[in-house]
Amino acid sequence: MSYVVGIDEAGRGPLAGPVSVGVVKIPVNFNKNFFKSIKDSKKLTSEDRDLWFALALEAKKEKLLDFAVLLVSEKIIDRKGVVYAIRLGIKRCLEKLAIEEDSQIFLDGLLKAPAQFKHQLTVVKGDEKIPVISLASICAKVIRDRRMVRLSKKFPEFSFHQHKGYGTVMHREALQKYGSTIIHRQSFLKNLTVRHTM
């Protein structure tokens, strides 16, 4: 077993935009000091997340670690469900990073890797307890947030740069006023009275 892998997702619950899956791969002998002061992405400021992401990119460039992030579209979420979308993201990221089946895999919450990965452990609040999951969480969230900021320019009336697609009062009011867009998860809007217009 030569690698340790952390897996987390970001954006399971929003009303709009993709779900993001992050996978980080580190060698077993990775310098643990790298992770000093890392936290779950939800407990960091956006500036801190950007800083950690920049550190991860630099470490990747220096071949100290590797990571992959996959955004799975709202269309797949609507067709197959968010759990399927997350599993697809995990599978594709593991393939992209050529993760060997004997690697030790740590996953946050209720996540699971494909069955051929025998050494996998799902940890409740893993993004708070296991640094490699924390980094996967940060990578997933930074990439998704940047996508939502770009989408905010395409749909300015929705202010996606502020709420990132989550069901805030501001977002729900915009849905009532303007109807839904092509990036809204129609399956998540069923209990809201929203017209589809954009």
C-alpha positions as CSV (number, residue, x, y, z in Angstrom):
1,M,0.0,0.0,0.0
2,S,1.9,3.0,-1.2
3,Y,-0.8,5.8,-1.3
4,V,-3.4,7.3,1.0
5,V,-6.4,8.8,-0.7
6,G,-9.0,11.3,0.7
7,I,-12.4,11.8,-1.0
8,D,-15.1,14.4,-0.4
9,E,-17.8,16.2,-2.2
10,A,-19.1,19.8,-2.3
11,G,-22.5,21.0,-3.5
12,R,-24.7,18.0,-2.7
13,G,-27.6,20.2,-1.6
14,P,-27.8,23.3,-3.8
15,L,-30.8,24.1,-6.0
16,A,-28.5,24.9,-8.9
17,G,-25.2,24.0,-10.5
18,P,-23.1,20.8,-10.5
19,V,-22.0,18.6,-7.6
20,S,-18.2,18.6,-7.2
21,V,-16.1,15.6,-6.1
22,G,-12.5,16.0,-4.9
23,V,-10.0,13.2,-4.6
24,V,-6.5,13.8,-3.1
25,K,-3.7,11.2,-3.4
26,I,-0.6,11.3,-1.1
27,P,2.3,8.9,-0.6
28,V,2.2,7.0,2.7
29,N,5.4,8.8,3.8
30,F,3.9,12.3,3.0
31,N,5.1,15.1,5.2
32,K,2.3,15.5,7.7
33,N,3.5,19.1,8.5
34,F,1.9,20.1,5.2
35,F,-1.5,19.7,6.8
36,K,-0.8,21.8,9.9
37,S,-3.9,24.0,10.6
38,I,-6.0,22.5,7.8
39,K,-9.7,22.4,8.5
40,D,-13.0,21.3,6.8
41,S,-13.6,23.6,3.9
42,K,-16.9,24.8,5.4
43,K,-15.0,26.1,8.5
44,L,-12.5,28.1,6.4
45,T,-13.0,31.5,4.9
46,S,-13.0,31.7,1.1
47,E,-9.5,33.3,1.2
48,D,-8.2,30.5,3.3
49,R,-9.7,27.9,1.0
50,D,-8.0,29.7,-2.0
51,L,-4.7,29.6,-0.1
52,W,-4.9,25.9,0.6
53,F,-5.9,25.3,-3.0
54,A,-2.9,27.2,-4.2
55,L,-0.7,25.1,-1.8
56,A,-2.2,21.9,-3.3
57,L,-1.5,23.1,-6.8
58,E,2.1,23.9,-5.9
59,A,2.5,20.5,-4.2
60,K,1.0,18.8,-7.3
61,K,3.4,20.7,-9.6
62,E,6.3,19.5,-7.4
63,K,4.9,15.9,-7.6
64,L,4.5,15.8,-3.8
65,L,0.8,14.9,-4.1
66,D,-1.9,14.6,-6.8
67,F,-5.5,15.5,-6.9
68,A,-8.5,15.5,-9.3
69,V,-11.8,17.3,-9.1
70,L,-14.8,16.4,-11.2
71,L,-18.0,18.6,-11.6
72,V,-21.0,16.4,-12.4
73,S,-23.7,18.4,-14.1
74,E,-27.2,19.2,-12.8
75,K,-28.5,17.3,-15.9
76,I,-27.0,14.0,-14.6
77,I,-28.3,14.9,-11.1
78,D,-31.8,15.3,-12.5
79,R,-31.7,12.2,-14.6
80,K,-30.0,9.8,-12.1
81,G,-30.0,11.5,-8.7
82,V,-27.3,13.2,-6.7
83,V,-26.0,10.0,-5.1
84,Y,-25.4,8.5,-8.5
85,A,-23.7,11.8,-9.6
86,I,-21.3,11.7,-6.6
87,R,-20.5,8.0,-7.2
88,L,-19.7,8.7,-10.8
89,G,-17.5,11.6,-9.8
90,I,-15.6,9.4,-7.3
91,K,-15.1,6.6,-9.9
92,R,-13.8,9.0,-12.6
93,C,-11.5,10.8,-10.3
94,L,-10.0,7.5,-9.0
95,E,-9.5,6.4,-12.7
96,K,-7.9,9.8,-13.6
97,L,-5.4,9.5,-10.7
98,A,-4.8,5.8,-11.5
99,I,-5.5,4.9,-7.9
100,E,-4.3,1.3,-7.1
101,E,-6.9,-1.0,-5.6
102,D,-4.7,-1.6,-2.5
103,S,-4.5,2.1,-1.6
104,Q,-5.9,3.2,1.7
105,I,-9.0,5.3,0.9
106,F,-10.7,7.6,3.4
107,L,-14.1,9.1,2.5
108,D,-16.2,11.7,4.3
109,G,-19.7,11.0,5.6
110,L,-21.8,8.5,3.7
111,L,-19.5,8.3,0.7
112,K,-18.3,5.0,-0.8
113,A,-15.6,4.1,-3.4
114,P,-16.2,1.3,-5.9
115,A,-16.2,-2.1,-4.3
116,Q,-12.8,-3.2,-5.8
117,F,-11.1,-0.8,-3.4
118,K,-10.9,-3.1,-0.4
119,H,-9.1,-0.7,2.0
120,Q,-11.8,2.0,2.2
121,L,-13.1,3.7,5.3
122,T,-16.0,6.1,5.6
123,V,-15.6,8.5,8.5
124,V,-18.4,10.6,9.9
125,K,-17.1,14.2,9.9
126,G,-14.0,12.9,8.1
127,D,-13.5,16.4,6.6
128,E,-12.8,17.6,10.2
129,K,-10.8,14.6,11.4
130,I,-8.7,13.4,8.5
131,P,-6.4,16.0,6.8
132,V,-6.4,14.3,3.4
133,I,-10.2,14.4,3.3
134,S,-10.1,18.1,4.4
135,L,-7.9,18.9,1.4
136,A,-10.2,16.9,-0.9
137,S,-13.1,18.9,0.5
138,I,-11.3,22.2,-0.1
139,C,-10.3,21.3,-3.7
140,A,-13.9,20.2,-4.5
141,K,-15.4,23.4,-3.0
142,V,-12.9,25.9,-4.6
143,I,-13.5,24.4,-8.0
144,R,-17.3,24.4,-7.6
145,D,-17.4,27.9,-6.2
146,R,-15.3,29.2,-9.1
147,R,-17.8,27.6,-11.5
148,M,-20.7,29.3,-9.7
149,V,-19.0,32.7,-9.8
150,R,-18.6,32.3,-13.6
151,L,-22.2,31.2,-13.9
152,S,-23.2,34.3,-12.0
153,K,-22.0,36.4,-14.9
154,K,-24.3,34.4,-17.3
155,F,-27.3,34.7,-14.9
156,P,-26.7,38.0,-13.0
157,E,-30.2,38.2,-11.6
158,F,-29.5,35.0,-9.5
159,S,-26.4,36.3,-7.7
160,F,-24.8,32.8,-7.8
161,H,-21.5,34.3,-6.7
162,Q,-23.0,35.0,-3.3
163,H,-25.0,31.8,-2.4
164,K,-23.3,29.4,-4.9
165,G,-26.7,27.9,-5.8
166,Y,-27.8,27.0,-2.3
167,G,-31.5,27.6,-1.3
168,T,-31.1,31.0,0.4
169,V,-33.9,33.5,0.8
170,M,-32.3,35.6,-1.9
171,H,-32.1,32.6,-4.3
172,R,-35.7,31.5,-3.6
173,E,-36.9,35.0,-4.2
174,A,-35.0,35.2,-7.6
175,L,-36.6,31.8,-8.5
176,Q,-40.1,33.2,-7.8
177,K,-39.4,36.4,-9.7
178,Y,-37.5,35.0,-12.8
179,G,-38.2,31.3,-12.9
180,S,-35.6,28.6,-13.1
181,T,-32.6,28.5,-15.5
182,I,-30.9,25.6,-17.4
183,I,-28.5,25.2,-14.5
184,H,-31.2,24.6,-11.9
185,R,-31.7,21.1,-10.6
186,Q,-35.3,20.6,-11.6
187,S,-35.6,17.6,-9.4
188,F,-34.7,19.8,-6.4
189,L,-37.3,22.4,-7.3
190,K,-40.3,20.1,-7.2
191,N,-41.5,21.3,-3.8
192,L,-41.1,25.0,-4.8
193,T,-43.6,26.7,-7.1
194,V,-41.2,27.8,-9.8
195,R,-41.6,28.3,-13.5
196,H,-38.9,27.2,-15.9
197,T,-38.0,30.2,-18.1
198,M,-34.3,30.7,-18.8
